[in-house]
Amino acid sequence: MTVDEGKLNDFLGKAVGDLGAAMSATLILVGDRLGLYRELAKGGLTPAELAERTGTNERYVREWLGNQGAGGYVQFDASSGQWSLSPEQALCLTDPDGPVDMPGAYNIVEATFHALGHTLENFTSGSGMEWGEHHPCLFEGTERFFRAGYNAYLIESWLPALDGVVDKLQTGAKVADVGCGHGASTILMAKTYPNSEFIGYDYHAESVRVATEKAAAAGAANARFEVADASSYEGDGFDLIAFFDCLHDMGDPTGVSRHARQAIKDDGTAMIVEPFANDQVQDNLNPVGRVLYGASTQICVPVSLARNGPALGAQAGEARLRSVVVDGGGFTRFRRAAETPFNLVLEARP
């Protein structure tokens, strides 16, 4: 076998970059959980000052800053010896209510390491792993990471992209949020549209408990949550049924779609928010696809296979989702209403 030295060096450069990113993943969690990023966002600090403000050890902080600076996550001023965050870094690292929450994504990464033994077993047995079998950091991280996207897009662009939905929500609509998790999307919609009624359904009882607590803390009295499977919840007469980043996880996405068709009004709308994917594998071989295939391999596919499902995966693509919702689910109209680098927003009508 002949090795091209230039190609070898190119690959090694990429691999070393990936190794550095992987080695830094837990340190991003450290920066988030110990408040290091939040203090750096307030202005330049020396390692000793940062350690004093956060109640941490200066020697560890100094090494952490070196790692973060080498990765481009913090700024260093050699003349003053101070470290800080740029406005752009602060936006991504310190504001869980903002449009980007990168530390939340690293909670999801943490969960994949907790599940590594199960993942190895799945690869040899073909079995799955239920959502509730994961470490709780997955549930928190999923809420944090996706909530940021909802904060950025749901009210301002996704809902307005659906035909006539905002007018109904403003007047007073009945809405189901299926697979609601900790209720971030449900609560955001409920607070924005106080005249409407929102019901979040999830089969994971602990997530429903957390969602109920969060809704109460947010003052979202028009939102409630129930433990129910996506293909058997009892509510009906819905003006809007929403699926946020969850339909591809389902054990029976076709049955879920059929149930939604039965539960929705004849003039209602189903909003299906899914991870962004093109229909051809080769068109997803990019940085976003890499993240989503990684999460899908370790989280999404196992959840579906645990229930003997089709394992659509996080890169299912619009064409396959159309087949599930229209051909199998009984909806007759289906279109892409909006998109972001991380999401497809699909509208289905009876």
Disulfide bonds with the S-S distance in Angstrom:
none
